[in-house]
Amino acid sequence: MKPIISYTLTIYTWTIYTLTTYTLTIALVLTGSNAWAESDILSKIPGTPRSDTHYVFYLHGKISEGASPRPNHPRFGIYEYEAILLALKERGYTVIAEQRKANTDVDTYAIDLATQINRLLSQAVPADRITVIGFSKGGRIAQAVSAKLEFSIRYVLLASCPKSGQGPQLHGKVLSIREKSDPLVGSCNALFVGSPDIDEHKEVLIEIGGGHGAFYEPDKAWLRPLGEWIEG
């Protein structure tokens, strides 16, 4: 009986060790700990940012606010939020992303982001190494950030301009990407025309189908022009 007891204790000890390690790993993922590598996924900007990497803020659509990171839309399918973040990370960017609470106020959240971006700039991160990407409601937040900051940082608006063409006056370098079959949004060109202080602007029309759901998963059709814009 003695060997059996010893074997059982060994398994029990290993189980505790495994669970502890797994719990620690999950905690680092959820908190965006600065123990992660610089080109990784964080919830806020790092305490000591580097000037030789691209900082990319990704702002998800409203469907993920206060919900599962993989919500399922009855028409557009599953929103692969985490897969999109990983795709951006794999390009070598330091990705800053936070799942927002339900019914987040656009302007309030934009103020917080503008504060983080000002902090990066104050710590010698070049403006052309900072990009704000927003999809759907996230794109409206990105527009609000652009209206508040006059610095020439980069923005990518994914399916986020209203059909009315109304919106704030933008600053910086702004790329719009929209899907031709998307019934929910319009072109950003009217917004560009109404922004006399904008530095650069461009709109890319993709045709992969899926409507608004074209941006629900990482696809080279929009990742390629996005990467070219970020990297200049």
N, C-alpha and C positions, 0 to 999 in steps of 0.2 A: 504493500500500500504506500510505502514511503516514496518510491519513484513517481507514483501517480500524482501524489500531492505536490511534489516538486515541479512536475510538468505543468500542472494546473496553475501554480503560482507564476511560473515563467510566462505562460500565455497571458495571464491577467496583467502582469507588469508590462508586457509588450503592447497590450491593448490600450492601457493608460497612456503610454508613450505615444502611440500612433494617434490617438484622439487628441492629445495635447498639441502635437505638431500640426495636425489638420486644423484644429481650432485657431492656432496662431496664424496659419496661412490665410484662413478666411478673414480673420480680423485685419490683416494687412491689406487685403483686397478691398474690404469695405471702407476702411478709413483713409485709403490713399496715402499710406505712410511714406515719409520721405526716405525710408530705408530702401525703397524701390530704386531701380536704375533710373537715370535721368530721362532716357527715352522710354517712357512707360505711361501708365494711365493713373492720373491723380485726380482728387476731388477739388483741390485748390492749388494755387501756384506754389512751387517749392520755396523754402525759406531762403536758400541761396541759389538763385537761378543762374544759368550759364548763358553766355552771349553767343555760343556757337551751335545752338540747336533751335529748331522751330517749335514754338509753343502754339498749340492748336486747341482752341476752346470749341467743344462740340455741344450744341444745344439741341436737345431732342424735341420731338413733336409733342403736342398736348396729350396724345394718347398714352404716353408713359408717365404723366404726372400723377403721383400718388398711387401708382398701379404696379403691376408686374413689369420687370424690364423687358419681357417678351409678350406684350399684350396682343390679343388677336382681334383684328377689326373684321366685322362680318363681310365687308366688301373687298378690303385690300390685303387681308391676310395678317400674318404675324410680323410684328415690327421687331427686327433683329438688332436691337439697340447695342447689345454687348458685342455682337459680331462686327458692327460698324466701327466701334471703338478699337477693336483689335486690328481691323484693316488699316485704320489710320496709324496705329502704333507700329505696325509692320513696315510702314513707309519710313520709319525712323523719327517720327514726331514725338514730342512730349505732349500727350493728350490730357487736357483738363476737362473733366466732365462730371457733372453731378446730377443725379436724378432728382428733379424738382418735386416739391409738394403739390398736391392737388390745387388747382385754381391759383397758381402763382401769378402775382401781379407783374406785368411786363416791365413797367417803368422801375419798380423797386428792384427787380432782379437785375436790370440793366445797370443800375447805379452800383450794385455790388461788383459786377463784372468790370465796369469802368475803373473802379478802385483797384482791382487786381491788376488790370492792364497798366494803369499809372504806376503801380509799384514795380512792375517789370521794367518799364521804361526808365524809372528812376534808378534802377540797378544795372544800367548800361546794356539792357537787351535791345538790340536794334528794332525799330518799328517794322522793318520788312521781315522780321522773324516772328511776328505775332499775327495770328489769323483767328478770326471768329467765324465759325461755321454754324449756321442755324437752319434747321429743317422745320417747315410749317410754322407753328407758334414760336419755335426756337429762332426762326428767321425774323420774326417780328421783334424778338428781343435783340437780335443782332442789329437790326435797323435802329433800334432805340439807342444801342451803344454807339453806333456810327454817328448818330445825331449829336451825341454828347461829347465825343472826342474828335478833335480836329487833327489828330496825328494821322500820318499816312500809313496806318496799319491795313492789313488785308481782311476782306470779308467775303464769305461765300454764302449766298442766299439760295437755299434749296426749296423750291416750290413754296415761296413765302410772300409773293407780292399779290395784293388784291386785284380783282378784275377792274375795279374803279381807277386804279393807278394812283390812288391817294396814299400818302405816307409822309414821314419826316424828311427833312433835308439831310442828305447823307454826306459823309466825309470819307476820305481814305480811298482805297482801291477796292472796288466792289465787283464781284462776279455773281451773276444770276444763272442758275441752272434750273430748267423746268422741263417737264415731260409733256409732249404734245397732246397726249390723251387725257391729261389731268383736268377735270371739270371744276376744280375747286379754286384754282389760282389763275392769274393772268401774267402778262409780261411786266418786267420791271422797267421798261424803257421810259415810261412816263415819269416814274420816280427819278430816274437818272436825269431827265431833262429838267425836272424841278429842283435839282441839286446843283446849283452853279459852282459850289466850292468842292465838288467831288474831284479827286485826282485822276482816277482811271475807272472805266467801267466797261463791262462786256456781258452779253447774255448768250448762253448756249442752250439750244433746244435739242433735247434728246428724243428718240423715238423707239423705246423698248417696250412700250405698252405698260399696262398695270395702273394707269392713272396716278393718283397720289401715292399709291403703293410702290411706285418705281424706286422710291427712296427708302423703302422699308428694309432693304438689305444692301450690303455692299455690292456694287456693280461697277465694272470697269467703264461703263458708258458715262457715269458721272464722276467716278473716282479719278479717271485720267485727266479730264480738264481741271478738276479741283486740285490735283497734285501739281499740274503745270502752273496754275495760278499761285499756289502757295510758294513754290520754289522759284518763281519768277522766270 
